Amino acid sequence: MKIHGKDYKTVYFEEDSLFLIDQNQLPNELEIKSYTDYREVVEAIQIMAVRGAPAIGAAGAYGMALAAQSAKDADFRSALKKARQELIDSRPTAVDLTIGVMQVYEAALKFIPDYDAARKVALMTAHEFTRRSEEQCYQLGLHGADLVPDGARILTHCNAGALATVDHGTALAVIRAAHDQGKDIFVYVDETRPRLQGGRLTAFELEQEGIPHAVITDAAAGYYFWKNEIDLVVTGADRICLNGDIANKIGTYEKAVLAKHHGIPFYIAAPNSTFDFSCKRGEDIPIEFRDEDEIKYIDGNLITNAGSPALNPAFDVTPAEFITKIITPLGNFDPQEAALKVQS
C-alpha cells in the first residue's frame, strides 16, 4: 500500500523482530512498532494496534514463531502450547488468527526433539502463511474488480483495506483493482462506530491512493440507499461458515438487509484463511464483546450519560441469503458453494 508515496506492509518480519503498523495512531501518525516476544503480540492484538482478520492471522503466526524462538528445549512443547492458547484467545471471532497460529504450532511440533529445526520451521511456516495471505488478497482483488461496473458508487463498512491484511486488502483490494483499471468509482465510507475504523483507516487508505470517497455516519447508509445512490456494497469478513453465513464488524448485517431490500448486490471479499470449515452456520460463531468504554468515551472524553451502561458487541452475523457473491482468490462464488470451492 502507498502511504505518503512510499510502499508499506501492515505486517512484516526482519532481523528476528515482528513489525506492525500501529493502527491506533492512524491517521494522524504513522508509527511502526517492533515485537520480539509473543506476549507483546498478544497485547497488540487485544488493544487493536493490529486488527483485521488477515492481519491478525499473520501477526498470530509470527507471534507463535517468536514463542518457538524463545522456548527452552526442556519445556518446548508446554511453552508453545501456552503461547498458542494466549494468542488464539486474544480475539475470538476472526478465524484467520486461529488458523495462522495453529499452522505454525503444528509445523513446529513435528520436528521435536530436533528443537533447532522446530524453531526454523516455525518461522518458515509463518513466512509462508503471510506470503500466501498477501498473494491471495491481491488475487481476490482482481476477481472482485470484475463485479464493479464503470461509474459504480460503492458502500463499504469498517476497514477491509491493506491495513486489515498484510497488503492489498480484501474489500479495498477489489476497489483498488477497479480504480487501477481506470474505472470511475466513488466510495461511501461508513465511519464504523465505536472505533471508527472506516472514518480513520479506510478513508486514510483511499485518500493515499487517490480514490474518490466520502465518510458517512453509519446511520446515513439508509438515506443513500433510499436516494438510489449506491450501486453495490463490498465488505470483508472475519469468519465464513460452511453454509455461507459470515461474521464481520458490527453494522454489516444491517447494510446487507438494506441492500437486499433495495435490490443492490452485496459482496463479501476474503482470503481462504477466513473460511472456517469446522463452522456449519452463523449461530456457531463466537462473538467478541469489548469494553463498554469504547462506546462511552472518545479520546478520553465521555460522550454518553455517565451512569448508563453500554453494550459493545464487536461483530454481527450476516446470513448467506443476504450475500450476492463471496469474492475469493479462486473466483467469485455463490455464498452457499464458496466454502466447497475454496476447500477443494
C-alpha angles and dihedrals in degrees: 000000000000120000115175088342096306130107118248139171122211093222128027141147127224135162097354094312136102115225124203133178105239101234094189088071096052139135093018098045134022107216125169115198129197127220130195101168126062090224089063088053091051090055093046089055094045095051090042096241079140117029141156121086100262092041095052089044090059092041090051092050091053091043088057090049090051089052089053092050093055100037116109118235093241095060100020096128096046093044091053092046091053093047091046092056095044092050094047092046093051090086119003106193105059107077094196087077094057092044094050093047094045095049091056094041095051093044092053095048092056090069099052124152088032092074097175089055090047091055092049092047091049091058093042090052092050090050091051094046090051094045091049093048091052093049093047092053090053092050096047089052090059092048093046094050088067088068094053114088123209109270094025121163106211132197119204131177131215117344116308094157135111089292089063092051139033088270142327096031132229111256090018091048086063092047093046092050092050090049092048089053088061097254115155102235138162125201128211106206116206108219089224109215139245100027096022096226089159097048094041106032111019092045089048093052094046092049091050090052094045094241114153111246147139133210116238131183115259090247093053096069092085090056092056092047089051090050090052090238098128119079100177143355124222126179138160127245137225096204134007120200129214091257094051098259111139139199119217140152114316109274096040094102094057091051089052091051091050091048091050092050092050096042093244121147113254115200133188119203121197143143122246093265091068091066113096106202091186093057113085100186144355095268088067095059115105109233117213118226114201134200115297090228089075086069099035099047137045116190089343094307118123109234101172135055105293096225097048120095120228131215116218117186106174096204142027133198125247114200118230091245089071095050121089098192139348110225112216137167088261097051144286114305140179106262095243092057101035097092092050092049093050095043093051 
